[in-house]
Amino acid sequence: MAKNNDYLVKAKEYLAAMKTMYNLEQLADGVRPDKYKYICQKYGIDENEAMNMYSVLQKMKKEYYMVNYKDSASLERILAVAEEAYVVYKHDRVDFYVELHSPETRYKYILVSFLKPGEKLVQQEFNITDPKTFPAVTDMMNSGFEIAGMSRQADEIESTKYDGADDNRRIYIPIYDGDVLLCYLENPDSIFSHHKECGLYLCHNGVYHRLVYTPGKGYVRHHEPDEDEDFELDISEESFSQYVLTLSKKFRKLGNIHSGIGFLMEEDNKEKEK
């Protein structure tokens, strides 16, 4: 019976080892090269060595026997970097890395809102095809900011119709899901001007909605943007530029609802909501 007990102990050890190898495989699969390289940079490890370490990490998933001939200290270092790369960028609301590498879309920009205790909301645009994006967002999070919201680009409008700053001088201005646009007459006195399509528009879930204003409340009803039920413009079927932004009109961005709707409320209504 004693011998059977020994076998049982050994079997449990094997099962524990199998679970460990499974966890190792999950770890290696969950760490991409740019994440791993960025952590290495923190510790003064150059790019070539970082990629060599990453290569060994990927081999460890299957070639577990290398533990018999590789230096233990080196393997521990490789795993320690991988563990930090895997967990340090997880956020309670957004796994930014997953969002950044979600399936390809037509557009390449995202809008990220950052919040830090005692400071105003900060919004930044990022190009998801730029390798500098992930480190830039990581630096913000490491400096005490949290991601308060994130929106993918849903549309684009010619910059000639845009009333706002664009340091990149892009031909088209990205429009993000949740953006609220003010459409107004550039020259009200022109004979070609008409007020019909002026007002506020919300870009949400692939559709432009016209917002309804209520005196004393603003553009909000029941704690949500108040949408005109008689107006919807499907982005995939109709152009906002051609349908709403005629030659006599321009637009500016007022805010993004994924970071809050306070900017759509009248000041008196804001106090009631507190």
N, C-alpha and C positions, 0 to 999 in steps of 0.2 A: 504493500500500500504506500509505503514511503516513496518507492520509486515512481509510482503513478503521480504522487504529489509533486515530485521533481519535474516530471514531464509537464504537469499543469502549470507550474511556475514558469517554465521555459516557454510554453505556448503563450502565456500572458505577455511575456517579454517580447515575443515575436509580434503579437498584435499591437503592442505599444509602439514598436518600431515601425510597423506598417502605418499607423496613424501619424507618426512623426514624419514619415516620408510623404504622406498625403499632404500634410500641412506645409512641408517644404515645397512641394509641387505647386500648391496654391500661392505660396509666397513668390516663387519665381515667376509664375504666370501673371501675377498682379503688379509686377514692377517692370515698367518700360524703360528703354535706354536713357531717355532724357531725364526721367525722375532719378534714376540711379546716378547718372553723371552729375546732376546738380548736387546731390548729397556729397558725392566725392569731392566736388569743388569746395564745399564748406570745410573739408578737412585737409585741403591742400594737395589732393590727389589729382595729377594731371589727366587730360582726356584719354591718352593712350592707355595708361594704367587702368583708368576707370572702365574702359571698354573691355580690357582683358579680364578684369574682375567680373564684369557682367557676363562675359562669355562663359567663365567658369561656373557662375551661378546657374546659368541655363543648362549646362552639362550635368550639374549636380542632381537634376530632376531624375535622370535615368542612370547616369554613371556614378551611382552612390558608392561604388567600390573605391573611388579615388580617395576616400578617407584613409585608405591604407597606405597611400604613397604621397599624398599631398601634405604639406606642412599644416598642422592643426591651427596654428596661430593665423595663417593666411586665410584658411577657410572660415574661421570665426570672424575675421575682419570682413570678409565678403558677405557673410550672412548678417552681420551687424548693420552694415550699410543698407542691405536689402530691407531689413526690418524697419529701419528708420524711413526709408523711401516709401515703404508700403503704408505706414500708419500716420506719418506726420502731416500729410496733406488731406486726411479725411476730415470732413466737416459735418457738423450735426445736421445741417440742412442740405448741403450740396457737396457731392463728390466732384470737385471741379475737373479732375482729370478725366473722369468718365464722360462728363459733359463735353469736354474739349475734344474727345476722340469718338463721339457718337457718329452714327452713319453720315456720310457725305451729303451735303445739301448744296443747293445752287449758290448760296451766299457764304461769305467767309468771316463775317464779323459777329462778335457777341458784345453785349453790354453788361458789365459787372458792377453791382452796387456794393460798396464797402461801408461798414459802420464800425466806429470805434467809440467806446464810452466817453462821453463828454465832448464829442466832436460832431460836426455836421456830416451828413451822408455824402460820400464821394462816389461819383460814377465815372467809369473809364471804359473806353472802347478797346477791344483787342481783336487782332487778326488771328484766327485759329490756325492759319497756315504758317504763321511766323514762329520759328523755334524759340524766340525770346519771350513769347507770351506766358508759357508755364512758369519760368523763373520770375517774371515780373509779378504775376499774381501771388506766387509763393512769398516773395519779398514783402508784399503788402500784408499777408496773413502773419508772417513772422514778426512784423512790426506792430502787431496788436489789433489789426483790422479783422473783422469777420465778414464773410460774404452774406449780405443781406438780401440779395436777389441777383438773378441772372436771366438775360433774355437773348434769344437768338435773333439774328437778322431775318426779317420776314419780307422786306421789300426794299426798293431803292428809288430815289427821286432825283431828277437832275439838279445839280448844285446851283444852276442859274436861277432856280426858283426858291432857293433856300436863304432865309434871313437868319444867319447865325455864323459863328466862327467855325472854321474847319482848317486846322493847322496843316493837315495833309493835302489840302487843295485837291480833293477828289472830284472826279467828274460826276459821280453819283453819291448822294448822301444815304447812308444806311438807315433804314427804318426798322425798329425792333418791335417784337411782340410786346404790347403794353404801352407803346409810345402814344402820346396825345399830341396832335398837331393842331396849330392854329392856322387856319386858312383865311387870308385877308386880301383886300384890294391894295395893290401897290400904288395905284393912282386913281383915287375915288372920283376925280373930276373928269376922267377920260370918257369919251363917248362909247368906248368899247368895254367899259367897266360895268359890271352888274353884281349885286349882292347875293344873288340866289344861293350860291354854294359856299358862301363865307360861314365861318363858325369853327367849332372844335370837332375833331375826328379822332377816334380811338382805333388803333390797329391792334386787333386781337384775334387769335386763332384763325389766321388767314383771311380775315374780313375787316374792312373799314366800317366802323359804326359812327354815325353822326350823333353827337351828344346834345342833350336837351337841357336848357338853362331854366331854372326856377328861381325867381327873386327871393333873396333871403337864405337860400340853400346852396345855390351854385349848380354844378353839373352832377350832383349826387342824389340818389334816391335809395332808401333802405340800405345805406352803407355801401352802395355799389355805384359805379358810373351809370348815369341815367341815359340810356340809349334810345334813339328814335327808332321805333319799331318799323317805320315805313321806309327806312333807308339802310341798305346793306350793299357794300361793294366788294365782291369776291376778288381777291388779289390775283388768283389764277385765271380769271376770265376777263377782268376789266382793269384798265390803267387808271390809277388815282390821278396821275398827272394830266391825262387827257379828259377825264370826266369831271374832276373837281378843280384842278389847278389850271385854269385857262390862261391865256396869254397875259391877262391883266392881274393875275393873282400870284402871291408868294406864300410861303409857309415858314413857321418857326416851331421848334419843339418846346413844349411846356413842361414835360416830365414823363415819367413812366410809372404806370399804376402798380407794377410789381414791387416798387419801393415805397408804396403808400399813395393814397388818393387825396391827401390833405390839400394839394395844390388845386384841386377841382372844387373845393368848398369855399363858400363865403366866410369871412372872418368870424361873423357872429355864430355861424353854424359850427365852426371849428370848436368854439368855446363850449357849445352844447354837447359836442361829441366827447369831450374830455371827461 
